[in-house]
Amino acid sequence: MKNVVLLGATGSIGTSSVDVIQQHSDLFHLYAVAANSSVNKVAEIVRKYNVERVCMFNEVAAKELEIVLGRKVLVGMEGLCELAADPKADIIINALMGAVGCLPTITAIEHGKHVALANKETMVMAGPVIWDKLAENPKSFITPIDSEHSAIFQCLEGGKRESEVEFLEITASGGPFREWPIEKFEKITVADALNHPVWSMGKKITIDSASMMNKGLEVLEAHFLFHIPYDQIKVVVHPQSMVHSLVQFRDGSLMAQLGAPDMRIPIQVALTWPDRLKLETKRLDLPTLAKLTFFEPDFNKFRCLALAFEAGRRGGIVPSMMNAANEVLVDRFLKGNLKFTDIPKYVEMVMEKAPNVTGHLSLEQVLEADKEARLMTEGFLK
């Protein structure tokens, strides 16, 4: 029986993770959970599954949950990292949203944990730092939860076969604005951007999908997860979202992973690899599938995707600053205080101010860059 710590228990990935864990309750125990502020949802999970430890990132919510549960609740970043380092924990599922997920991932690696990673910002912000930490802690390893990275991981058979790869091809649904003319982008509303045609996700990641920044973040994550140069990573728009990603090998073979758009599949792969266990999900019936289509993304319409490639190639602290600026801007957009087209505009402004840092990248540099970019973005918006 493996003890699982679930960081981000009330989001869409967290909910699916709980389902997978309970389907295999003979193998996994939901040992600890963390969330931001959803007191009632967390209380329900804790009681239903006899969860032993709990953390709330929001201090007010933590105090409220202590009253509801009648026991101690950990608080904030310190609490998240305490759970990530817990000696009783075997697997840390990091389903946190945004830069807040970075330190818990690093803490888990430092304590030799298996990290099932859905928090792509960890790799975007601090990929070189993660590489260093994994080298220093050989007992620790990462299995990806994002469907695209899980697909690549499976095509590579979970091993390091980067020398055999010609390129990675990351699929994208294209989001709700795939067929919109660029002239209409100025009038995009929050409701428009939240209307994703395929996936049901949290608000922030849904907006990132609409701008294709999410796909850009996935490009950076793929670079650091699989040690593949950016020139060997492509994005292809695939509206049906049945092919989750592909790997072109140097002998001309093209390997793809297909499956229904159900996040429980990559979550279970991340938890049980290299074993494949039974899972009650929809099966693809190839003869009845609609036509599968693929085409190149429009980098002019989806400027965020181009900026992400640029940030990755520049390296250093630029990805961290890009990610931080985007988080601030998406929050402003969701509150109705910003146009959709302002997101890439201000991300680019922050990136233009970002210094090129060469040499060994430290965690302190990454976190300082994140902080500086947030302040810079707020300054541009005043």
N, C-alpha and C positions, 0 to 999 in steps of 0.2 A: 504494500500500500504506500503510495507516494502522496506526501502532503503538498497541496497546491496553494500558492498565494495568488489571489486574483486582484490586481491593481486596475481599477476602472470597472468595477463590478456591475454598474447600472447602465452602461452604454450598450450599444447594439452588439459589440464584440463580447462584452462582459456577459450579457444575457445568453448569448450563444455558447459561451464557454461554460457557464453553469450547466446548461443542458447537456453538453458533451461529458462533463465530469460526472453528472448524475447517471448518464447512460452506462458509464463504466465505474460505478461506485465500488466495484470489487478491486479496482486498480488505483483509484484516486480518491482522496479526501479533501474537500474544500476547507482548508485549514484556516485561512485568513482572507479577508476582503478589505478593499479600500475604495472610496468614492469621494466625490467632491462635496456634495451637499444634499443628496437625496436620502433624507433620514428615513422615511417610511419604507422605501424600497430596500435599503440596507438592512433595516430591522427585520423585514420579512425574510430576507436571505439568511441572516444570522440565525433566526429562530428555526426556519424550515430545515436547514442543513447542519445545524449544530456547529456553526463556525466558532472557532476558539479565540481568534484575535480580529480586531477591526480598527480601521483608521478612517478619519474624515479629514479631507484637506482643509475644508472650511472650519474655522475655529468655533463659530456660533453653532454650526450643525453638529460638531463633535460634542459640545456641551448638551445639546438637545438629545442626541442619541444616547449619551450616558444616562440621562434621566429615563428615557424610554426602555433601555436594556437593563438598567440598574447595575452597570459595571463599567470598568475603565475603557475609554476609547482613545486611541492614539490620535495625534493631531499634526497636520501640516506635512512639510517635506521631511522633517525629522521622523515623523511616524511612518511615512512611506518607506524611507530608507531602513528603518528598524525592521519592518516586515520583510524587506528584500534581503536583509542580512540574517533573519531568524534561523538559528541552527537547526530547528525542526523542519524547515521548509526545504523541499526537494526541487520544485518547479516554481518559477515566478512567471506568471502571465502578465505582461505589461500591456494593458489595453488603455492606458492613460492617453488623454488627448493633449497634444502640444508639447512645448519645451519642458513642462513639468515632469515628463517621463524620463528625462535624460539621467539625472542623478540616481534614481532608483535602479535603472539598468546597470549603471557602473558599479553601484554598491553590490548588486546581486552577483556580478562577474567577480568582483574582488573577494566574494565569499564562496566562490566555487559552484554557483548555482547553474542549473539548466534554465535559460531564459527563453520563453516562448514570446516572441516579440511582435506586437501589433503597433507599437509606438514608433512610427517611421522617423519622427523628429530626432530620436536618439542618434540614429546613424547620420542623418542630415547635418545635425549640429556638430557631432563629435566623432565622426567615423574614424579618423586617425587615432583618437584617444581610445576608442573601443578596441581597435586592432592591438594597441599596446597592452591594454588590460587583459585581453584574451591570451596574449603571449605570456604574460606574467602569471596567469591563472589557468593552466592547462586543463584543470578539471571542469572549468566552466565552458559552456558552448551555447550557441544561439540557434534556434529553429524559427523560421519566419512564419507569421500568421497571415499577413497580407496575401490575398489570393494570387496575385501576380508573382510574388516572390516565392510563395509555396509551390507554384507551378514550376518555376525555374529550379528550385531546390529539388523537386521530384525528378525533373528531366536530367539533372546532374547527379541523380541517385544519392543525394544528400552528401556527396563528397566534394573534394576540391579538385575539379577537373578543368580549371580555367585555361590550362595550356591546350585543351582540345576544342575550345570554344572559338568560333569565328565571330559570332555576335549574339547578343540577347535581344529578343523582340518582346517588349512589354505591351500588352494590349490595353486599350482604353475604350470605354463605351462611347466617349465623345460628349457625354453629358447632355443636358437639355438644349444646349445652343449649337449643337453640331451642324444643324442645317440653317441656323439663323444667319442672315447677312450681317456683316460687320457694322453696317450703318444703323442697325437696330440695337447694338450693344449699349449705347448711351441710355436707352430707356428700360433696361433690364431692372426688374423689381426683385425684392427679396423673395417674394412668393414664386416668381419665375425661376430663380436660381435654386430654390429648394425643391423644385419639382423634378427630381432625378428619374430618368426613364427605367432604370433597372434595379439599383440597390437602395435599400432602406438603411440610412446611416444617420449619425448625429449631424447637427446643423453645420458645424465648422467644416467637417470633412465633405459635406454635400456642396458647400460653397466652393471649396477647393477643387472639387470634381468639376463644377460648372466652369471654373476659370482654367482648368487643367493644371493648376498648381499642384494638385494632389499627384498627378502623373509625373510632374517634374520632381517632386519629393521622392517618388518611387524610383526614378532614375538614379538619384544620388544614393538611395538606400541600396539599390542593386549593385552599384559600383563598390560599395563598402562591404556588403554581405558576400559577394562572389568574386571580388578582386578582378573585376573586368574594367578595362579602360573605357572612358566615356565615348570614344570614337567607335567602340564595338557594342554600344547600347542604342537600340532604336525604339521608337514608340510607333505603334500601328493602331489606328482606330478600328474597332471591331464592335459595332453596335449591339450585336446579339449577346455578347458577354458569355459565350459558351467556351471559347478558347481563352484560357486565363493567362497564358504567355507561352513563348516558344524559345527554343535554343537551336541556333544553327551551328552545327559542328564543322570542324575543318575538313572533314571528308565529304561534305555536301549533304549529310543527313540533317533533316529538320525535324526536331522532336517537339511535340506540343502536349500540353495537359488540358483535357476538356472535362467539364463537369457542370452541373446545374449551378446557378449563382446562389450558393448557400454557404455562408461563412463557417458553418459547423464542420465542413469538410477540411479546409486548411487548418482549422483549430485542432481537430483530431489528429491530423498528420503531424502537426507541431508537437503534440503531447506524446504520441506513441511511436514515432519513427524510430527504427525502420519497419516496425510492425504495422500492418494495416488491419484494423479491427472493423467489425460490422457496424454500420451506421445507417439508420433509417432516413434516407434522403431520396429525393427524386432522381431516377435514373434517366440518362439520355437515351432516346430511341432514335438512332441516326436516320433511318428512312423517313421519319416524320418531322425531322428538324426543318425549320425554315432555312432559306438560303443563307449561308455564312458569307459575310462580306468583310473586306479589309481594305483600308486606304490610308494614305499618309495624313498626319494632322496638319492643320493650317496654322503655322507658327505666327502669322500676322494677326489672325483673329485671336489666337490664344497665346498672347505675349508672355504669360507667366511660364509656360512650358519652355520657351526659348530662354527666359531669364534663369530658370533652374539649371539648364545645361551650361549656361555661361558661369553661374556660380560654382557649379561642380568643377569646371575646367580651371577656374581661377583658384579654387581651393582655399586653404587657410581658414580665416574666420568669415569669409564671404558667405558660405552656405548658412552659417549660424545667423548672420545679420539679415540675410534674405528671409529666412524662416521667421525670425522675430518680427520683422516688418510686416510680413504677411499675416501673422496672428493678430497684430494690432488692427490692421486694415480690415480683415474679415469681421472682427468684432464690431468695428465701426459701421461696416456695411449692414450687418445683421440688425443693428440698432437704428438703421435708417438715416445715418449721418454721413453717408458716402455713396457715390455712384459706383456701380460695378466696374466701370472702366478706370476708376481711380486706383483700384487695387494694383494692377501692373504698373501704373504711372508712378506711384509712390514707392513701390518695391524697387523699381529701377533707380529712382533718385537716391535711395538708401545705398544701393549697391555701388552707385557711382562714387559715393563718399567712403566706401569701405576700403581700408588699406589692404594691400597685398602682403600677407605674412608668409614668410618662407621658413623652412627649417622645422624643427620638432614643435608640434602643436600641443599645448597643455590644456587641461580642463579649465584652469583659471582663465586662460585666454578666451576659450569658448564661451564661458558664462559671462565674462565681462563684455564680449562682443554682443551677446544676446541682450544684455541690459542696455548697452549704448545704442543699439539699433532701435529698441523700443522708445527710448527717450528722443532719438533723432526723428522717428516717425511721428511721434506726438508733436514735436516741434514743427514739422512740415505742415501738420494739419491745423495749427493754430491760426 
